[in-house]
Amino acid sequence: MDFKLITEQSKKAVSEILEAAGVEKGSIFVIGCSSSEILGDQIGTATNLDSANAVYDGIIPVLNEHGIFAAAQCCEHLNRALVVERSAMLKYDFEQVNAIPQPNHAGGAFATVCYQRFDDPVLVESIRARADAGIDIGGTMIGMHMHGVVVPMRISLRKIGEASIICARHRPKYVGGKRAIYDEDLM
């Protein structure tokens, strides 16, 4: 596996999502990542820290450059808790929980890498559907972490490594019915 290519693909994907979605500074971007799927294996069967580090190296610097908080989703064995920076937890008043993600037991490779590499990582049980955009690498099911109306996005990439990706952003709900006029910039 070409891990430099994984990094380049990850960087390109997140850059395209941020541009197309208009994600603002201080927003939350959720990342679900199956390192197994990146390698072409079934989710949860071939955890790989090298592929997780390659994704981290592509995504996190771009988010940091834009002042956007990353939320790294753990696997179902930690109930899809999320690794965030303590500053994000404090800003959004999330509740810290006590677990440390592990690559082969509970958490997954990407969450483990984030827990090891973030400046001041904490684990939170939920971000209360506050993510403004995100990327699901390998079918990890990130939708529960996004605002109420999630819009799928198409970008130039369909995969990172061998893993299919689904990109998403949120938009405000439409209210008012057929008589309402909507702000095109929010669509």
DRENMI-506140 format. One line per field, with one value per residue: residue number from 1; x, y, z of N, C-alpha, C in turn; residue in three letters. Coordinates in steps of 0.2 Angstrom, whole numbers, plus 5000, padded with zeros to 4 digits. Atoms other than C-alpha are relative to their C-alpha. Layout:
REM DRENMI-506140
resi <- (NUM / ...)
nxx <- (X / ...)
nyy <- (Y / ...)
nzz <- (Z / ...)
caxx <- (X / ...)
cayy <- (Y / ...)
cazz <- (Z / ...)
cxx <- (X / ...)
cyy <- (Y / ...)
czz <- (Z / ...)
resn <- (ALA / ...)
END
This chain:
REM DRENMI-506140
resi <- (1 / 2 / 3 / 4 / 5 / 6 / 7 / 8 / 9 / 10 / 11 / 12 / 13 / 14 / 15 / 16 / 17 / 18 / 19 / 20 / 21 / 22 / 23 / 24 / 25 / 26 / 27 / 28 / 29 / 30 / 31 / 32 / 33 / 34 / 35 / 36 / 37 / 38 / 39 / 40 / 41 / 42 / 43 / 44 / 45 / 46 / 47 / 48 / 49 / 50 / 51 / 52 / 53 / 54 / 55 / 56 / 57 / 58 / 59 / 60 / 61 / 62 / 63 / 64 / 65 / 66 / 67 / 68 / 69 / 70 / 71 / 72 / 73 / 74 / 75 / 76 / 77 / 78 / 79 / 80 / 81 / 82 / 83 / 84 / 85 / 86 / 87 / 88 / 89 / 90 / 91 / 92 / 93 / 94 / 95 / 96 / 97 / 98 / 99 / 100 / 101 / 102 / 103 / 104 / 105 / 106 / 107 / 108 / 109 / 110 / 111 / 112 / 113 / 114 / 115 / 116 / 117 / 118 / 119 / 120 / 121 / 122 / 123 / 124 / 125 / 126 / 127 / 128 / 129 / 130 / 131 / 132 / 133 / 134 / 135 / 136 / 137 / 138 / 139 / 140 / 141 / 142 / 143 / 144 / 145 / 146 / 147 / 148 / 149 / 150 / 151 / 152 / 153 / 154 / 155 / 156 / 157 / 158 / 159 / 160 / 161 / 162 / 163 / 164 / 165 / 166 / 167 / 168 / 169 / 170 / 171 / 172 / 173 / 174 / 175 / 176 / 177 / 178 / 179 / 180 / 181 / 182 / 183 / 184 / 185 / 186 / 187)
nxx <- (5004 / 4997 / 5003 / 4999 / 5005 / 5006 / 5000 / 5002 / 5007 / 5003 / 5000 / 5004 / 5007 / 5003 / 4999 / 5006 / 5006 / 5000 / 5002 / 5007 / 5005 / 4999 / 4999 / 4997 / 4995 / 5003 / 5004 / 4998 / 5000 / 4999 / 4996 / 5001 / 4994 / 4998 / 4993 / 5001 / 5003 / 4995 / 4995 / 5004 / 5002 / 5006 / 5000 / 4999 / 4997 / 4992 / 4998 / 4993 / 4998 / 4997 / 5006 / 5003 / 4995 / 5000 / 5006 / 4999 / 4996 / 5003 / 5006 / 4999 / 4997 / 5004 / 5005 / 4997 / 4999 / 5006 / 5002 / 5006 / 4999 / 5001 / 5003 / 4998 / 5004 / 4998 / 5004 / 5006 / 4999 / 5000 / 5007 / 4999 / 4998 / 4996 / 4994 / 5000 / 4995 / 5003 / 5003 / 5006 / 5005 / 5001 / 5004 / 5007 / 5003 / 5000 / 4998 / 4994 / 5001 / 4993 / 4997 / 4994 / 5001 / 4994 / 5001 / 5003 / 5005 / 5006 / 4998 / 4998 / 4993 / 5000 / 5002 / 4994 / 4995 / 5002 / 4999 / 4993 / 4997 / 5003 / 4997 / 5002 / 5006 / 5005 / 5005 / 5007 / 5005 / 5004 / 4999 / 5007 / 5002 / 4998 / 4995 / 5002 / 4998 / 4996 / 4998 / 5001 / 4995 / 5001 / 5007 / 5000 / 5007 / 4999 / 5006 / 5003 / 4997 / 5001 / 5006 / 5006 / 5001 / 4993 / 5000 / 4994 / 4996 / 4996 / 4993 / 4997 / 4998 / 5005 / 4997 / 4994 / 4998 / 5005 / 5006 / 5005 / 5001 / 5006 / 4999 / 5007 / 5000 / 5007 / 5003 / 5006 / 5006 / 5005 / 5006 / 5005 / 5004 / 4999 / 5000 / 4993 / 4995 / 4994 / 4993 / 4996 / 4993 / 5000 / 5002)
nyy <- (4994 / 4994 / 4996 / 4993 / 4998 / 4999 / 4993 / 4996 / 5001 / 4997 / 4993 / 4997 / 5001 / 4995 / 4993 / 4999 / 4999 / 4994 / 4995 / 5001 / 4999 / 4993 / 5002 / 4994 / 5001 / 5002 / 5005 / 5007 / 5005 / 5007 / 5005 / 5007 / 5003 / 5007 / 5001 / 5006 / 4999 / 4996 / 5005 / 5005 / 5005 / 4999 / 4996 / 5003 / 5006 / 4999 / 4994 / 4998 / 4994 / 4996 / 4997 / 4995 / 4994 / 4997 / 4996 / 4995 / 4995 / 4997 / 4997 / 4995 / 4993 / 4995 / 4997 / 4995 / 4993 / 4996 / 4999 / 5004 / 5005 / 5007 / 5005 / 5006 / 5005 / 5007 / 5005 / 5001 / 5002 / 4994 / 4997 / 4994 / 4994 / 4996 / 4996 / 4993 / 4996 / 4997 / 4994 / 5001 / 5002 / 4994 / 4995 / 5002 / 5002 / 5007 / 5004 / 5005 / 5007 / 5003 / 5006 / 4998 / 5004 / 5005 / 5002 / 5007 / 5002 / 4995 / 4993 / 5000 / 4997 / 4992 / 4997 / 5001 / 4996 / 4993 / 5000 / 4999 / 4994 / 4994 / 4996 / 5001 / 5004 / 5003 / 5004 / 4998 / 5005 / 4997 / 4993 / 4998 / 4998 / 4993 / 5000 / 4996 / 5004 / 5006 / 5006 / 5007 / 5004 / 5007 / 5002 / 5000 / 4997 / 4994 / 4996 / 4999 / 4994 / 4994 / 4996 / 5003 / 5001 / 5001 / 5000 / 5003 / 4996 / 5003 / 4997 / 5003 / 5007 / 5005 / 5005 / 4999 / 5007 / 5004 / 4999 / 4995 / 4994 / 4996 / 4993 / 4997 / 4994 / 4999 / 4993 / 4998 / 5003 / 4995 / 5000 / 4996 / 5003 / 4997 / 4993 / 4997 / 4998 / 5003 / 4996 / 5004 / 5001 / 5005 / 5006)
nzz <- (5000 / 5001 / 4995 / 5003 / 5004 / 4995 / 4998 / 5005 / 5001 / 4994 / 5000 / 5005 / 4998 / 4994 / 5003 / 5004 / 4995 / 4997 / 5005 / 5003 / 4995 / 4996 / 4993 / 4996 / 4995 / 4994 / 5001 / 4998 / 5006 / 4997 / 5004 / 4998 / 5004 / 4999 / 5002 / 5004 / 5007 / 5004 / 5002 / 5004 / 4996 / 4997 / 4994 / 4994 / 5000 / 5002 / 4997 / 5003 / 4998 / 5005 / 5004 / 4996 / 4999 / 5007 / 5000 / 4995 / 5003 / 5005 / 4997 / 4994 / 5001 / 5004 / 4995 / 4996 / 5004 / 5001 / 4993 / 4999 / 4995 / 5003 / 4996 / 5003 / 4998 / 4998 / 5003 / 4996 / 4993 / 4996 / 5001 / 5005 / 4997 / 5004 / 4997 / 5002 / 4995 / 4994 / 5002 / 5004 / 4995 / 4996 / 5004 / 5001 / 4994 / 5001 / 4994 / 5001 / 4998 / 4999 / 5004 / 5004 / 5006 / 5001 / 5007 / 5001 / 4995 / 5000 / 5002 / 5007 / 5002 / 5001 / 4994 / 4996 / 5003 / 4998 / 4993 / 4999 / 5004 / 4999 / 4995 / 4993 / 5002 / 4995 / 5003 / 4998 / 5002 / 5005 / 5001 / 5000 / 5007 / 5001 / 5005 / 5006 / 5006 / 4999 / 5005 / 4998 / 5004 / 4999 / 4998 / 4992 / 4998 / 4997 / 5001 / 4993 / 4996 / 5004 / 4999 / 5002 / 5007 / 5003 / 5007 / 5003 / 5004 / 5005 / 5001 / 5005 / 4998 / 4997 / 4995 / 4997 / 5001 / 5003 / 4996 / 5002 / 4995 / 5001 / 4997 / 4998 / 4997 / 4998 / 5002 / 4995 / 5002 / 5004 / 4996 / 5003 / 5005 / 5007 / 5000 / 4997 / 5004 / 4997 / 5002 / 5004 / 4997 / 4994 / 5003)
caxx <- (5000 / 5006 / 5004 / 5010 / 4996 / 4983 / 4989 / 4988 / 4970 / 4965 / 4971 / 4963 / 4946 / 4945 / 4951 / 4937 / 4924 / 4929 / 4928 / 4912 / 4903 / 4909 / 4914 / 4918 / 4932 / 4927 / 4916 / 4917 / 4922 / 4919 / 4930 / 4925 / 4940 / 4942 / 4960 / 4955 / 4944 / 4958 / 4969 / 4955 / 4950 / 4933 / 4930 / 4937 / 4947 / 4965 / 4968 / 4983 / 4991 / 5001 / 4985 / 4978 / 4993 / 4993 / 4975 / 4979 / 4993 / 4982 / 4967 / 4972 / 4984 / 4971 / 4958 / 4970 / 4975 / 4957 / 4954 / 4941 / 4939 / 4942 / 4931 / 4938 / 4925 / 4929 / 4922 / 4906 / 4915 / 4917 / 4899 / 4906 / 4913 / 4924 / 4942 / 4942 / 4954 / 4950 / 4947 / 4933 / 4925 / 4926 / 4919 / 4904 / 4901 / 4904 / 4905 / 4922 / 4921 / 4935 / 4942 / 4958 / 4955 / 4966 / 4969 / 4964 / 4952 / 4941 / 4942 / 4951 / 4967 / 4962 / 4954 / 4970 / 4981 / 4971 / 4972 / 4991 / 4994 / 4981 / 4988 / 4977 / 4965 / 4949 / 4936 / 4918 / 4903 / 4894 / 4896 / 4877 / 4875 / 4885 / 4897 / 4895 / 4904 / 4913 / 4920 / 4916 / 4931 / 4925 / 4907 / 4909 / 4892 / 4896 / 4878 / 4873 / 4886 / 4880 / 4867 / 4849 / 4849 / 4864 / 4867 / 4879 / 4892 / 4901 / 4920 / 4932 / 4938 / 4927 / 4940 / 4954 / 4965 / 4953 / 4940 / 4924 / 4921 / 4905 / 4906 / 4893 / 4889 / 4874 / 4862 / 4848 / 4831 / 4818 / 4803 / 4787 / 4781 / 4777 / 4774 / 4792 / 4806 / 4823 / 4841 / 4850 / 4867 / 4861 / 4856)
cayy <- (5000 / 5017 / 5027 / 5043 / 5042 / 5039 / 5055 / 5064 / 5057 / 5062 / 5079 / 5082 / 5075 / 5086 / 5101 / 5099 / 5096 / 5111 / 5122 / 5115 / 5115 / 5132 / 5125 / 5140 / 5142 / 5134 / 5121 / 5102 / 5090 / 5072 / 5058 / 5040 / 5029 / 5010 / 5007 / 4989 / 4995 / 5007 / 4991 / 4982 / 4971 / 4970 / 4983 / 4978 / 4964 / 4971 / 4986 / 4996 / 5010 / 5015 / 5018 / 5028 / 5039 / 5042 / 5048 / 5058 / 5067 / 5071 / 5077 / 5085 / 5098 / 5105 / 5106 / 5114 / 5127 / 5132 / 5132 / 5118 / 5105 / 5087 / 5073 / 5056 / 5042 / 5026 / 5010 / 5002 / 4994 / 5011 / 5015 / 5027 / 5039 / 5053 / 5059 / 5078 / 5091 / 5097 / 5114 / 5108 / 5099 / 5115 / 5126 / 5115 / 5109 / 5090 / 5077 / 5068 / 5049 / 5037 / 5026 / 5026 / 5020 / 5004 / 4998 / 4980 / 4980 / 4995 / 5011 / 5007 / 5013 / 5031 / 5035 / 5028 / 5038 / 5054 / 5050 / 5049 / 5064 / 5077 / 5091 / 5088 / 5073 / 5068 / 5055 / 5061 / 5050 / 5062 / 5078 / 5079 / 5080 / 5096 / 5091 / 5103 / 5091 / 5075 / 5060 / 5042 / 5032 / 5014 / 5013 / 5018 / 5027 / 5045 / 5052 / 5051 / 5065 / 5077 / 5091 / 5086 / 5088 / 5080 / 5082 / 5070 / 5077 / 5072 / 5076 / 5071 / 5056 / 5040 / 5031 / 5033 / 5018 / 5004 / 5011 / 5020 / 5037 / 5046 / 5065 / 5075 / 5092 / 5099 / 5113 / 5122 / 5114 / 5121 / 5127 / 5136 / 5125 / 5131 / 5149 / 5151 / 5159 / 5151 / 5159 / 5151 / 5153 / 5141 / 5127)
cazz <- (5000 / 4995 / 5011 / 5003 / 4991 / 5006 / 5013 / 4997 / 4994 / 5012 / 5010 / 4994 / 5000 / 5016 / 5006 / 4993 / 5007 / 5016 / 5000 / 4994 / 5011 / 5017 / 5034 / 5046 / 5058 / 5075 / 5067 / 5070 / 5056 / 5060 / 5053 / 5053 / 5046 / 5044 / 5042 / 5036 / 5022 / 5016 / 5014 / 5005 / 5019 / 5028 / 5042 / 5058 / 5052 / 5047 / 5059 / 5052 / 5061 / 5046 / 5035 / 5050 / 5052 / 5033 / 5034 / 5050 / 5040 / 5026 / 5036 / 5052 / 5046 / 5034 / 5048 / 5059 / 5046 / 5044 / 5063 / 5062 / 5076 / 5071 / 5079 / 5076 / 5078 / 5088 / 5082 / 5089 / 5104 / 5111 / 5106 / 5092 / 5105 / 5098 / 5101 / 5101 / 5108 / 5125 / 5118 / 5107 / 5122 / 5132 / 5119 / 5115 / 5133 / 5128 / 5142 / 5144 / 5146 / 5152 / 5139 / 5129 / 5111 / 5106 / 5088 / 5090 / 5105 / 5106 / 5097 / 5080 / 5072 / 5067 / 5084 / 5093 / 5081 / 5085 / 5104 / 5103 / 5091 / 5096 / 5107 / 5122 / 5117 / 5127 / 5123 / 5123 / 5122 / 5110 / 5101 / 5101 / 5082 / 5081 / 5066 / 5051 / 5039 / 5038 / 5029 / 5031 / 5025 / 5023 / 5029 / 5048 / 5049 / 5054 / 5051 / 5070 / 5074 / 5061 / 5062 / 5058 / 5040 / 5031 / 5013 / 5004 / 4994 / 4978 / 4977 / 4964 / 4974 / 4977 / 4987 / 4999 / 4996 / 4993 / 5005 / 4998 / 5005 / 5008 / 5011 / 5020 / 5025 / 5034 / 5029 / 5040 / 5039 / 5027 / 5037 / 5031 / 5017 / 4999 / 5004 / 5011 / 5002 / 5005 / 5006 / 4992 / 5001 / 5015 / 5003)
cxx <- (5004 / 4997 / 5001 / 4994 / 4993 / 5000 / 4998 / 4992 / 4996 / 5000 / 4996 / 4992 / 4998 / 5001 / 4994 / 4993 / 4999 / 4998 / 4993 / 4994 / 5000 / 5000 / 5004 / 5005 / 4996 / 4995 / 5003 / 4999 / 5001 / 5003 / 4999 / 5005 / 5001 / 5006 / 5000 / 4998 / 5005 / 5005 / 4996 / 4997 / 4993 / 5001 / 5001 / 5004 / 5008 / 5002 / 5007 / 5001 / 5003 / 4995 / 4997 / 5004 / 5000 / 4994 / 5000 / 5004 / 4997 / 4994 / 5001 / 5003 / 4995 / 4995 / 5003 / 5002 / 4994 / 4996 / 4993 / 5002 / 4999 / 4996 / 5001 / 4996 / 5003 / 4995 / 4994 / 5002 / 5001 / 4994 / 5001 / 5001 / 5005 / 5006 / 4999 / 5005 / 4996 / 4997 / 4993 / 4995 / 4998 / 4995 / 4993 / 4997 / 4999 / 5002 / 5006 / 4998 / 5007 / 5001 / 5006 / 4999 / 5007 / 4998 / 4996 / 4995 / 4994 / 5002 / 5002 / 5006 / 5000 / 4999 / 5007 / 5005 / 4999 / 5001 / 5007 / 5003 / 4997 / 5004 / 4998 / 4993 / 4996 / 4995 / 4993 / 4995 / 4996 / 5002 / 4993 / 4998 / 5002 / 5005 / 4996 / 5002 / 5004 / 5001 / 5000 / 5004 / 4998 / 4994 / 5000 / 4994 / 5001 / 4994 / 4998 / 5004 / 4999 / 4993 / 4994 / 4999 / 5007 / 4999 / 5007 / 5003 / 5004 / 5007 / 5003 / 5003 / 4994 / 5003 / 5006 / 5003 / 4995 / 4993 / 4995 / 4999 / 4993 / 5001 / 4994 / 5001 / 4993 / 4997 / 4994 / 4994 / 4996 / 4994 / 4995 / 4996 / 5000 / 5000 / 5007 / 5004 / 5007 / 5006 / 5004 / 5007 / 5000 / 4998 / 5005)
cyy <- (5006 / 5005 / 5008 / 5002 / 5000 / 5007 / 5005 / 5000 / 5003 / 5007 / 5003 / 4999 / 5005 / 5007 / 5002 / 5000 / 5006 / 5006 / 5000 / 5001 / 5007 / 4999 / 5006 / 4998 / 4998 / 4994 / 4993 / 4996 / 4993 / 4995 / 4993 / 4996 / 4993 / 4999 / 4993 / 5001 / 5004 / 4995 / 4995 / 4994 / 5002 / 5004 / 4996 / 4994 / 5000 / 5007 / 5002 / 5007 / 5004 / 5004 / 5006 / 5006 / 5003 / 5004 / 5006 / 5006 / 5003 / 5005 / 5005 / 5006 / 5005 / 5002 / 5005 / 5007 / 5004 / 5001 / 4996 / 4994 / 4993 / 4996 / 4993 / 4995 / 4994 / 4995 / 4998 / 4997 / 5005 / 5004 / 5006 / 5006 / 5003 / 5002 / 5007 / 5003 / 5003 / 5007 / 5000 / 4997 / 5005 / 5005 / 4998 / 4996 / 4992 / 4997 / 4995 / 4993 / 4997 / 4994 / 5002 / 4995 / 4995 / 4998 / 4994 / 4998 / 5004 / 5007 / 5001 / 5004 / 5008 / 5003 / 5000 / 5005 / 5007 / 5001 / 5001 / 5006 / 5006 / 5004 / 4998 / 4996 / 4998 / 4996 / 5003 / 4995 / 5002 / 5007 / 5003 / 5003 / 5007 / 5000 / 5004 / 4997 / 4994 / 4996 / 4994 / 4996 / 4992 / 4997 / 5000 / 5004 / 5006 / 5004 / 5002 / 5006 / 5006 / 5004 / 4996 / 4999 / 4999 / 4999 / 4997 / 5004 / 4996 / 5004 / 4996 / 4993 / 4996 / 4996 / 5003 / 4993 / 4996 / 5001 / 5005 / 5005 / 5003 / 5007 / 5003 / 5007 / 5001 / 5007 / 5001 / 4996 / 5005 / 5000 / 5005 / 4998 / 5004 / 5007 / 5003 / 5001 / 4998 / 5004 / 4995 / 4998 / 4995 / 4993 / 4995)
czz <- (5000 / 5005 / 4999 / 4996 / 5005 / 5003 / 4995 / 4999 / 5006 / 5000 / 4995 / 5001 / 5005 / 4997 / 4995 / 5004 / 5003 / 4995 / 4998 / 5005 / 5003 / 5007 / 5003 / 5005 / 5007 / 4999 / 5001 / 4993 / 5003 / 4995 / 5003 / 4995 / 5002 / 4996 / 4996 / 4993 / 4995 / 4997 / 4995 / 5003 / 5003 / 5007 / 5006 / 5000 / 4999 / 5003 / 4998 / 5002 / 4995 / 4995 / 5004 / 5001 / 4993 / 4999 / 5005 / 4996 / 4994 / 5002 / 5005 / 4999 / 4996 / 5005 / 5004 / 4997 / 4999 / 5007 / 5001 / 5005 / 4997 / 5006 / 4997 / 5004 / 5002 / 4997 / 5005 / 5007 / 5005 / 4999 / 4995 / 5004 / 4996 / 5004 / 4997 / 5004 / 5006 / 4999 / 4997 / 5006 / 5004 / 4997 / 4999 / 5006 / 4999 / 5007 / 4999 / 5003 / 5001 / 4996 / 4996 / 4994 / 4999 / 4993 / 4999 / 5005 / 5000 / 4998 / 4992 / 4999 / 5000 / 5007 / 5005 / 4997 / 5003 / 5008 / 5001 / 4997 / 5001 / 5006 / 5007 / 4999 / 5006 / 4996 / 5003 / 4997 / 4993 / 4998 / 4998 / 4993 / 4998 / 4994 / 4994 / 4994 / 5002 / 4995 / 5004 / 4995 / 5002 / 5004 / 5008 / 5003 / 5004 / 5001 / 5007 / 5003 / 4996 / 5002 / 4997 / 4993 / 4996 / 4993 / 4998 / 4995 / 4995 / 4999 / 4994 / 5001 / 5002 / 5005 / 5003 / 5001 / 4997 / 5004 / 4996 / 5005 / 4998 / 5004 / 5002 / 5003 / 5003 / 4997 / 5005 / 4997 / 4996 / 5005 / 4996 / 4994 / 4994 / 5000 / 5002 / 4994 / 5003 / 4998 / 4996 / 5002 / 5005 / 4997 / 4999)
resn <- (MET / ASP / PHE / LYS / LEU / ILE / THR / GLU / GLN / SER / LYS / LYS / ALA / VAL / SER / GLU / ILE / LEU / GLU / ALA / ALA / GLY / VAL / GLU / LYS / GLY / SER / ILE / PHE / VAL / ILE / GLY / CYS / SER / SER / SER / GLU / ILE / LEU / GLY / ASP / GLN / ILE / GLY / THR / ALA / THR / ASN / LEU / ASP / SER / ALA / ASN / ALA / VAL / TYR / ASP / GLY / ILE / ILE / PRO / VAL / LEU / ASN / GLU / HIS / GLY / ILE / PHE / ALA / ALA / ALA / GLN / CYS / CYS / GLU / HIS / LEU / ASN / ARG / ALA / LEU / VAL / VAL / GLU / ARG / SER / ALA / MET / LEU / LYS / TYR / ASP / PHE / GLU / GLN / VAL / ASN / ALA / ILE / PRO / GLN / PRO / ASN / HIS / ALA / GLY / GLY / ALA / PHE / ALA / THR / VAL / CYS / TYR / GLN / ARG / PHE / ASP / ASP / PRO / VAL / LEU / VAL / GLU / SER / ILE / ARG / ALA / ARG / ALA / ASP / ALA / GLY / ILE / ASP / ILE / GLY / GLY / THR / MET / ILE / GLY / MET / HIS / MET / HIS / GLY / VAL / VAL / VAL / PRO / MET / ARG / ILE / SER / LEU / ARG / LYS / ILE / GLY / GLU / ALA / SER / ILE / ILE / CYS / ALA / ARG / HIS / ARG / PRO / LYS / TYR / VAL / GLY / GLY / LYS / ARG / ALA / ILE / TYR / ASP / GLU / ASP / LEU / MET)
END
